[in-house]
Amino acid sequence: MTAAPPPQRPPFLSLLTWPERRAVAAALRTETIGGLVLLTAAVIALIWANSPWSDVYEQIRDFHSGVPALGLDLSVGHWTADGLLAVFFLVAGIELKRELVVGELRTPATAALPVVAAVCGMAVPAALYALTVTVGGGSLDGWAVPMATDIAFALAVLAVISTHLPSALRAFLLTLAVVDDLGAILIIAIFFTSSLNLWALGGSVVGLVVFYLLQRFRVRGWWWYVPLGLVIWALMYNSGVHATVAGVAMGLILRTTTDEGEETSPGARVSHLVHPFSAGVAVPLFALFAAGVSVSGAALAQVATRPEPLGVVIGLVAGKILGVFLGTYLAARYTRAQLNPDLAWSDVFGLSVLAGIGFTVALLIGELAFPGQEAGEHVKAAVLIGSFASALLAAVVLRLRNRVYRQLYEAEMLDTDADGVPDIYHRTGAAER
């Protein structure tokens, strides 16, 4: 008897299975709406901070409130960065867990390309930043600023330019952003922890263990998890580790698989409840108080002449393109992955350009890298300029292929028998997989 040939791997960027496509569509729908709100908040911040009422903006951003006895006397700007962004990273942790358990990252074969692309998309921008500031005699402190991709802002750009990007390309962009978020939180935890309060850190770890045990023994009820989550967050903040680490840790602990008799997993339920708040409130409010930088001629000149902001712009625009595209191409070549014949490498190039939009996490890392420094304001301006340049270039590149995208999108959506499942899934047998 001759051995059966090994099953062929599906082409790279091929049609998603129907369950995976529904999960990705649900996540991207909320991110797109949130991205448009985020874009609006950033515009309001820029106008307000450069208006005659800029002093009011600064007074609100710097107003302190909280409970000093618990070490939580923070400004409004810090509440949005340390508090509200913890909700954003909670959602990111849940999405990463879902990708690792049931999504694109669950097997080495499917994870290889997006992981390599994401890692290269973080390493090359950091290297270009380091090269730029070394040549210019600047500070290496901001090396991590141009590393992250803002999925919400990227999807808002897609919505604005009205491109019909196929679901496989959107899913690949989402996976890139998920791995980026993991890299960003590791960088924040490892490199931006100046001093440690071991008692507070130990208490936070104990809280996370209790959180895990509640999940392990299938304990339900928000009254267990919400107070515990707040305690974990407060202890993490007082430990010296950035408080957003608590959010991603809890997201990774939440179960994303269903037990017998369950319709949805705890992770899916929490994401469904919290994701709209994260995308529509938490991240836009952070942007409102983080994106308010001067856009005067003198400030823009600093971006072009100072090595730190210049390194950020080069990292976001050139670094992301080189890192994501070359990483994807080399990974595909050495794993012998075949590109979907309906797509071209120019489509991957378009995603690489889009990945240069690094708004939310880049602003956060910029604040951590240059706390209270004038260079920090220049770096913020560089993040805005680099993200805008990437968005503009991506709009041009992706619009050139929009006719092809429209045809693929219409084929993916056609449902002649009105059964709720597009016809293409019946033809490929992918409806139930």
Phi, psi and omega in degrees: 000139177269141180291142177293140179295147179297147180298140181285139176286143177295150180300153176297133183064035177277179181300132176288154171294158185297314177299319180294321180295320179295320179294317179295317181298319180297317180293317183289330180298313179293320180296322181295313178298315178298324179295322178293320175295319178299316179299318178296317180297321180294319179296316178299318180299316180295317180295314183296315183290343179248019180256174175298346181259025181297330179294327177294318178303313182292322179296317179293315182298324185263003180291130184261143174204166178136203182238094183304326181298334179262010181071027185237040175268092188242155172284164178302319179299320180285328176299321180289324182283318184267331182264298184295324180290342173296327176293318177302316181285335171300313178296319178298321178296319178296317181294321177297317178299317179297318179296322181288329185266313185232359186256209186292340184263009186284337178233147180304324184296316181278336183278337189305308186294307181295327180291314178298317179299316181293317181297315177295325178290346173263321186289316184294314176301320178296320180293319179293322176299312181300319179296316182296313183286332177293315178295321183273358179073032181261193183264137177279358186301332184265022186301332184271353185301313185274018188272334191262150175255134178264101185296322181295314180294320179298318179290328175297322177297317178299321179292320182293318182276355173057047176269145180263060184297130181300156184298326180295321178292320178295320180295320179296319178296319179297316180296319175304312183294324179296313178295321175303314180299319177298314178299319181296317182290327175294320179295316179299316183292321187272315190260345182242034172248102187280321180215151185242135167259100188295329178294314179294319179296317178297320177297321178295319179295318177300318177299320179293325177296317177298319178302315179297317181295322176299320177290319183297322181263015172059039177282130182244158179122121183297334183294342172278314193276321183295308177299319179296319179298320178294320178295316179300315180299312183297318179294320179297319179298314182287345180285341185102341173282140183301136189296338180295340177299325178298320180298310182292328179295315179294324177297321179289334180282326183302136182286133181246007174250155183262141171276168177299129180092351178270136175276321179225154179279162176303319179299317179295320180295315180295316179299318180298323181280320190267330185304314178300321177294317180299309185286326186263343184233303188298305183292317176300322178293322174300315180297323181300323183257001178250334186267002181279083181239159180289135177242031177290167179301321180294320180293319179293327178295325178296324179297322184278340187247336179275138186294325183294304178294326178295320177297324178294314180298313180297319180297315181291314186279300183280320185296317180294319179299309182296315185293307184291314184292309182293324177298316179294315183297314181292321178296319179294320182294315185277346172260003180057034177281134180265130178290141175311123183298342178281349182242173181225165179295340175296333177291321176294323177298318178299319176295324180297320177294316181298329180294346177286357175277103187240049195293288193298301184292327178297318177297319179298312181294326176299319177295321180288325183285326183230064184295122176066016182255152177297326178300329178297322178293321177295321179293321176301314178299322179295322177299316179296316181293315180296319179294319179295318179297318179296319179297317181295315180293320178296321179300319180293313184295314184287327178294332179296335181252012188293332178296319177294316180299320181298318180296316178295321180295316179296322177294323179290332186264347185297126182222079187291331180267004174053039179264005180088353178242120181305148185301327184299332180283330175290323182289325183267350182072023184260008185293325186254349184288000000 
